[in-house]
Amino acid sequence: MTSDNDEKTSVVTSETFKIRLSEAQNSPPALVMLIGPSALIGKQWTIEKSNMSIGRSPDSHIFVEDRSVSKKHAVITLNGTEVLVEDLGSTNGTEVAGEKLEPNNKRKLLNNEQIKVGSVIFKFLARGNIESVSTKATFDKSQIDPLTQIFNKGALLAQGEEVYKKGAMTQTAVSVIVFDIDNFKMLNDTHGHQAGDYVLREMAAVVAQKLIRKGDFFARFGGEEFCLILFGSPLQRGVEVAERIRSTIEGHPFDYKDKRLQVTISVGVACLEATMESWEQLFEKADQAAYFSKKNGKNKVSTI
């Protein structure tokens, strides 16, 4: 038997649901990856312009690093309110709802249909599908470090691979900045782990909100270790940004429980080189430069 209170509770629409519903009604059509590279599962690509390419080429709008996907595999186009997909003569073909597409023939997508590109599977969400809001929120949450609210290590690894490939292919400069907090263990031991958490949060906020561009990628990849990717920035620009971050952190008032905490960072910078064969090599060079700063006086910026 249901009480009057239970009945009343069941019909109350929360403000959160109203907001989500409003967001969904205005959401553009999108593709969500269901099966593919682990770092991209759940990622959503909104379809807001025509001729969005899907492929293994780093300049694809929807870039998928999977050997079953051709460099130029398929293309998504807009025709008024309709969304269409077309196979571009790929090696392993494109399927929609189990039906293999003939190359260069456009097929209209219907809400919730699955698109198989090689061995990778996407789901199509039509305009106004409420699922687009929930899937985006879930994926975004999986990419964020809960303490600092910037990107986490998993997001860094995925972004690093993509940026490396795009930079190498297009010969675009990519600078990577790695830094960590000096004497962080001593800070924790002296003032407690809550003080350490405060410093991590405050420092991340200062960098994210005041010191980098909107398109720059900033992540926490370890306890007190951070990485910043500057796409389109040569080494000298990377060094300038790194020095601005270092000097700002040194002068920032980290006040915790009526105590002024002295915080400095050791920073390393590296730029993509023609001889580098992977993201790992680029990151490792920046990381080694940060280690050089740490071992040679701390609170400095180094390149090697």
SULGIPE-V98003 format. One record per residue. RES is the residue in one small letter. PHI is phi in whole degrees, 0 to 359 (999 if undefined). PSI is psi in radians with two decimals (999 if undefined). OMEGA is omega in degrees with one decimal (NA if undefined). Layout:
RES,PHI,PSI,OMEGA + RES,PHI,PSI,OMEGA
This chain:
m,999,2.36,-176.3 + t,259,2.29,179.7 + s,282,2.87,177.9 + d,299,-0.67,-179.4 + n,297,-0.72,179.5 + d,298,-0.73,-179.5 + e,296,-0.72,179.3 + k,295,-0.73,-179.0 + t,298,-0.66,-173.6 + s,292,-0.39,-176.6 + v,257,0.02,178.7 + v,281,2.17,178.0 + t,267,2.13,-177.4 + s,288,2.73,177.1 + e,296,-0.60,178.9 + t,298,-0.77,179.3 + f,296,-0.70,178.9 + k,298,-0.71,179.3 + i,295,-0.81,179.4 + r,299,-0.71,-179.8 + l,296,-0.71,178.1 + s,295,-0.73,178.0 + e,298,-0.74,-178.5 + a,296,-0.73,-178.4 + q,298,-0.47,-179.4 + n,259,0.03,-175.4 + s,283,2.41,177.9 + p,285,2.91,174.3 + p,298,2.75,-174.4 + a,205,2.80,169.3 + l,248,2.39,176.7 + v,239,2.28,179.8 + m,281,2.19,177.3 + l,262,-0.72,-179.7 + i,225,2.29,-179.2 + g,164,-2.77,177.3 + p,307,2.33,-171.1 + s,304,-0.64,-177.5 + a,291,-0.29,-176.2 + l,254,-0.11,-178.8 + i,298,2.18,-176.5 + g,94,-0.16,179.3 + k,290,2.53,-176.3 + q,240,2.31,175.2 + w,246,2.05,178.4 + t,282,2.55,-178.8 + i,252,1.66,-176.2 + e,241,0.02,176.2 + k,213,2.83,-177.0 + s,274,2.89,176.7 + n,59,0.85,174.0 + m,272,1.98,-175.5 + s,278,2.55,173.5 + i,243,2.24,-179.5 + g,179,3.12,-178.9 + r,270,-0.10,176.0 + s,284,2.31,-177.1 + p,300,-0.32,178.8 + d,271,0.09,176.3 + s,293,2.55,176.5 + h,296,-0.70,174.5 + i,246,1.64,-173.9 + f,272,2.15,-178.8 + v,231,1.96,179.5 + e,275,1.48,179.4 + d,213,2.29,-172.9 + r,295,-0.36,179.2 + s,283,-0.20,-177.8 + v,261,2.29,177.6 + s,287,2.77,179.9 + k,302,-0.75,173.6 + k,239,1.58,-168.3 + h,267,-0.91,-175.8 + a,209,2.97,178.6 + v,220,2.48,176.9 + i,255,2.27,179.3 + t,233,2.72,175.8 + l,253,2.34,175.9 + n,228,1.54,-173.1 + g,68,-2.07,178.4 + t,267,-0.09,-178.5 + e,271,2.58,174.0 + v,244,2.23,-177.3 + l,237,2.64,177.3 + v,238,2.56,-177.8 + e,219,2.26,174.1 + d,282,2.45,-176.1 + l,257,0.56,-178.6 + g,77,0.62,-177.0 + s,293,2.81,-179.5 + t,293,-0.79,-174.3 + n,257,0.05,171.9 + g,80,2.95,177.7 + t,232,2.34,178.7 + e,237,2.54,173.4 + v,234,2.11,-179.0 + a,52,0.70,177.2 + g,83,-0.04,-178.4 + e,258,2.12,-179.8 + k,285,2.33,-178.4 + l,272,2.46,171.2 + e,284,2.40,-179.2 + p,305,2.46,174.8 + n,67,0.33,172.1 + n,246,2.17,-176.4 + k,279,2.47,-179.6 + r,233,2.20,178.4 + k,291,2.38,178.3 + l,265,2.43,176.7 + l,252,2.69,-176.9 + n,307,2.30,176.9 + n,73,0.12,175.4 + e,289,2.60,178.0 + q,262,2.42,178.5 + i,243,2.11,179.4 + k,259,2.09,-179.1 + v,243,1.78,-169.4 + g,64,-2.12,176.3 + s,259,0.02,-177.5 + v,268,2.41,-177.4 + i,239,2.26,175.1 + f,247,2.78,171.0 + k,243,2.34,179.4 + f,267,2.22,176.1 + l,247,2.05,-178.5 + a,290,2.89,177.9 + r,305,2.32,177.7 + g,85,0.10,179.4 + n,285,2.12,-176.9 + i,296,-0.39,179.1 + e,297,-0.47,-179.6 + s,297,-0.59,179.1 + v,288,-0.79,-176.8 + s,290,-0.70,-179.3 + t,292,-0.67,178.3 + k,296,-0.76,-179.9 + a,297,-0.71,179.8 + t,294,-0.79,-179.7 + f,295,-0.79,179.8 + d,302,-0.72,-179.6 + k,297,-0.64,-179.2 + s,290,-0.29,-177.7 + q,263,-0.08,-171.0 + i,251,2.37,173.7 + d,287,2.14,-172.8 + p,295,-0.49,-177.7 + l,283,-0.86,-172.4 + t,263,-0.25,-179.5 + q,63,0.46,169.0 + i,247,-3.12,-177.5 + f,296,2.70,-179.0 + n,256,-3.05,-175.4 + k,297,-0.73,179.3 + g,300,-0.76,178.5 + a,295,-0.65,179.2 + l,297,-0.78,-179.1 + l,299,-0.76,179.8 + a,293,-0.79,-178.9 + q,293,-0.69,179.9 + g,300,-0.80,178.7 + e,300,-0.79,-177.7 + e,294,-0.78,-178.7 + v,294,-0.70,178.0 + y,302,-0.85,-177.4 + k,296,-0.73,178.9 + k,294,-0.74,179.2 + g,296,-0.76,-179.6 + a,294,-0.71,-176.9 + m,290,-0.75,-175.4 + t,265,0.01,-177.7 + q,55,0.75,176.8 + t,262,2.40,-180.0 + a,296,2.43,175.5 + v,224,2.08,175.4 + s,253,2.47,178.7 + v,238,2.28,178.4 + i,245,2.18,176.2 + v,242,2.33,176.5 + f,211,2.71,172.2 + d,220,2.87,-174.3 + i,279,2.29,178.7 + d,289,2.44,173.6 + n,55,0.66,-175.2 + f,292,-0.64,178.6 + k,297,-0.71,178.9 + m,296,-0.68,178.3 + l,299,-0.79,178.4 + n,297,-0.76,-178.2 + d,294,-0.60,-176.3 + t,278,-0.76,-171.9 + h,248,-0.14,178.9 + g,99,2.76,-176.8 + h,292,-0.46,176.8 + q,294,-0.60,175.6 + a,293,-0.70,177.1 + g,298,-0.74,177.4 + d,297,-0.70,177.9 + y,300,-0.80,-179.0 + v,298,-0.75,179.3 + l,299,-0.81,179.9 + r,296,-0.81,-176.3 + e,294,-0.75,-179.3 + m,295,-0.77,178.6 + a,300,-0.71,-179.9 + a,294,-0.74,179.9 + v,298,-0.81,-178.8 + v,293,-0.84,-174.8 + a,294,-0.66,-172.8 + q,268,-0.39,-171.5 + k,237,-0.34,-165.5 + l,241,-0.11,-178.3 + i,231,2.84,179.3 + r,280,2.87,-178.3 + k,300,-0.66,-176.4 + g,276,-0.08,179.6 + d,286,2.65,-175.7 + f,250,2.12,-174.4 + f,235,2.22,-174.9 + a,218,2.67,169.7 + r,258,2.12,-175.9 + f,245,-0.01,177.1 + g,205,-2.96,-177.9 + g,306,-1.07,178.9 + e,238,0.45,-174.8 + e,249,2.39,-175.0 + f,226,2.72,179.6 + c,220,2.43,178.7 + l,233,2.23,178.6 + i,251,2.18,-179.7 + l,246,1.70,179.8 + f,282,2.26,-179.2 + g,90,0.11,-178.3 + s,249,2.12,176.0 + p,289,3.06,-174.1 + l,303,-0.79,-177.2 + q,299,-0.68,176.6 + r,295,-0.70,177.7 + g,299,-0.72,179.1 + v,295,-0.70,178.8 + e,297,-0.76,178.4 + v,296,-0.75,-179.4 + a,298,-0.73,179.5 + e,293,-0.65,177.5 + r,296,-0.70,177.3 + i,295,-0.82,-178.2 + r,301,-0.85,-176.7 + s,292,-0.62,179.0 + t,294,-0.75,179.3 + i,295,-0.71,179.2 + e,299,-0.65,-177.0 + g,267,-0.07,-176.5 + h,284,2.41,178.8 + p,281,1.72,174.4 + f,272,1.63,-176.4 + d,257,2.08,-178.4 + y,229,2.04,179.8 + k,50,0.95,176.7 + d,65,0.30,177.1 + k,240,2.38,175.5 + r,269,2.00,-179.7 + l,267,2.27,178.1 + q,274,2.04,-176.4 + v,237,2.25,173.4 + t,227,2.88,-179.6 + i,227,2.66,173.0 + s,253,2.27,-167.8 + v,234,2.48,173.2 + g,233,2.53,-179.0 + v,230,2.43,174.0 + a,218,2.72,179.3 + c,235,2.58,179.5 + l,302,2.27,179.2 + e,243,2.67,-177.0 + a,298,-0.45,-177.7 + t,276,-0.18,-178.9 + m,285,2.38,-175.5 + e,250,-0.01,-178.3 + s,199,2.85,172.5 + w,299,-0.65,-177.9 + e,301,-0.67,179.7 + q,293,-0.70,178.4 + l,295,-0.83,179.9 + f,297,-0.75,-177.3 + e,298,-0.65,179.2 + k,294,-0.71,176.7 + a,294,-0.70,179.8 + d,296,-0.72,177.7 + q,295,-0.63,177.1 + a,294,-0.65,176.3 + a,294,-0.68,177.6 + y,296,-0.66,177.4 + f,298,-0.76,177.2 + s,299,-0.73,-178.8 + k,297,-0.72,-175.8 + k,276,-0.13,-176.8 + n,236,0.80,171.0 + g,111,-0.25,179.5 + k,64,3.04,177.9 + n,49,0.87,179.1 + k,209,2.92,177.0 + v,248,2.32,-179.1 + s,227,2.66,166.3 + t,233,2.70,178.1 + i,227,999,NA
